[in-house]
Amino acid sequence: MGVGSSNSYDFAASLDPRAGDQRHRLELNDGSRVAVIGGGPSGSLFTHFALKMAELVGLKLAVDIFEPRSFEHCGPEGCNHCGGIVSESLVQLLATEGINLPEGVIQRGIDSYMLHTDVGSVRIETPLNEQRIAAVFRGNGPRNAEHPDLESFDRFLLDMARKRGARVDRRLVTDIDWSGPRPRLKHAGRTGDDYDLVVIATGVNSSLLKVLQKAPIGYRRPVTAATYICEFQLDHPTVERYLGTSMHVFLLDTPRIEFAALIPKGNIVTLCMLGDDIDAELIDGFLRTPEVRNCFPPAADLPIRVCHCSPMINVRGVDRPYADRVVFVGDSGVTRLYKDGIGAAYRTAKAAAATAVFQGVSATDFDKHFRPLCRGITRDNRVGQLVFGVNAHLRKRRFCRRAIRSMVAGEQANPGSRRFMSRALWDLFTGSASYREVLMTMSHPRFIAGLSWNLARSLFTRDDTSPVRGRNDGHQHAG
Amino acid sequence: MVTNTLGRVYAAGEAIVSQGEKGSCMYVIQSGSVDVIDESGGQELRLAQLKTGDFFGEMAIFEHEVRSATVRAHGEARVLTIDRRTLMQRIQSDPTLAFNLLKTLSHRIRLLDAELKHGKRRG
């Protein structure tokens, strides 16, 4: 087995970056073994990039992905519990990397956002009039929805990693033994193999993370918040008619909801709610609002929820998601606040892979080459909290909601104009840009002037907004 | 309308980029194929045909020059646009993102090299 150093090492000392230069270098050599725990996007993308980069420098690695879940199953058994949006920027980056999502994986190409408020709805078009966002299923769709043409996004990425040469092991990793020179995996009490590098890509809902808090690697789980995701089954023409190729976002005065959206996917509509303490009462209240009801066919009740879950999301990441020979990628380490979790998985997985292949696998290497990206995401999340705070403040007041809607409608009606509010909302809802960029758009004098004008107009003119029309065919056009 | 795809559909023969115009984005073919055509000198010369997964228009991203050729859909083609801003921002923070572009550009130089040698031998 090829390893840079086989000497025993002190994990506590490994957390001190100053000590790194004095210790043996830990690096991957020909034949080094890498365990990736979790076969979701962060694990599969880490594997893909690590093997691709290793090939570039003529390094032969043996990568085992441990994923007990089968993404061929529908329902919770095959799902990684996520809204399933591949952002505009990530679609472009993956295409540049040569990773083009096949039609079976894309359940709907999204070309616009429909912003629903209690004072009307308005459509925000994609900047280039293209379907640039992919709505996907992480597993094989909701319960009882198995379809031969449907391909899981996670399965697609896992197959890509497999084609690069990774081995997929269905055993569950329950613990890691850190007493030897290299981490050794444990599977339900049984001892597994030693590895030169262990990549934790389990997401934040794994019990392994609780176990790892007791390990001598200084790991503390991310701070989490509960979300709610459910799926309504309709038929293709109905989804087409009522939701089209738009993602439907709600700007309502609903406390504790930071973000709520309906996402069309084939014959399924996914509801995704993010916020604080989302409980059954809040969900039912939200689903009873006319703005939500109008996105579905008129009936006494909404369609049956065929699948639902309340997964936790990472709202405050880990300060040091690494130690000697171990690195945490995706949700189990650092991710973006509320949006573009798959994009953050791509970025952290790739940065960890580049560090491991080109630099080394010691805590010092990860500190120098991986941590800057994690800190950048964490800093941007702080800006995100401010942006979501402003958004929450504005949506509480009806005249503010009218002003936002009116400003977006005005911008969308003038294709040649610079669309400050549309751009800020698009970037905020899609997660395509950093929160810093969203804040910069919102700080632009023309944004402030436009919003001030619309706020004043909304405050001093009669509220003659007609009741929300709601139907997709009725609100295809701005205004 | 096909909804489980990305990008925009171009009809057969429709120009995606035109020679001489200024460009600020590159393109990745999602389905179908496109013809790369040189229109200088009043005549059309097909330089290459690109297929699903290939990209084009990258020279305008790096050089800020006008498009060196016209690209037309060969049959119906679906093409995804890649913004210069998104790409350059990410290449700055992740230079390995350019590996795939470099690999393709290197392959194109190799092809041109082979054509040049072939042309010299013939005449």
Chai-1 contact restraints between the chains, C-beta under 6 A:
chainA,res_idxA,chainB,res_idxB,connection_type,confidence,min_distance_angstrom,max_distance_angstrom,comment,restraint_id
A,S89,B,T86,contact,1.0,0.0,6.0,A-B,restraint_1
A,V91,B,L6,contact,1.0,0.0,6.0,A-B,restraint_2
A,Q92,B,I82,contact,1.0,0.0,6.0,A-B,restraint_3
A,Q92,B,T86,contact,1.0,0.0,6.0,A-B,restraint_4
A,A95,B,V28,contact,1.0,0.0,6.0,A-B,restraint_5
A,A95,B,L80,contact,1.0,0.0,6.0,A-B,restraint_6
A,E97,B,N100,contact,1.0,0.0,6.0,A-B,restraint_7
A,G98,B,N100,contact,1.0,0.0,6.0,A-B,restraint_8
A,N100,B,G53,contact,1.0,0.0,6.0,A-B,restraint_9
A,E103,B,N4,contact,1.0,0.0,6.0,A-B,restraint_10
A,E103,B,T5,contact,1.0,0.0,6.0,A-B,restraint_11
A,I106,B,N4,contact,1.0,0.0,6.0,A-B,restraint_12
A,R108,B,T3,contact,1.0,0.0,6.0,A-B,restraint_13
A,G109,B,T5,contact,1.0,0.0,6.0,A-B,restraint_14
A,G109,B,L6,contact,1.0,0.0,6.0,A-B,restraint_15
A,L128,B,T81,contact,1.0,0.0,6.0,A-B,restraint_16
A,E130,B,G7,contact,1.0,0.0,6.0,A-B,restraint_17
A,E130,B,R8,contact,1.0,0.0,6.0,A-B,restraint_18
A,Q131,B,L6,contact,1.0,0.0,6.0,A-B,restraint_19
A,T245,B,T3,contact,1.0,0.0,6.0,A-B,restraint_20
A,A354,B,T96,contact,1.0,0.0,6.0,A-B,restraint_21
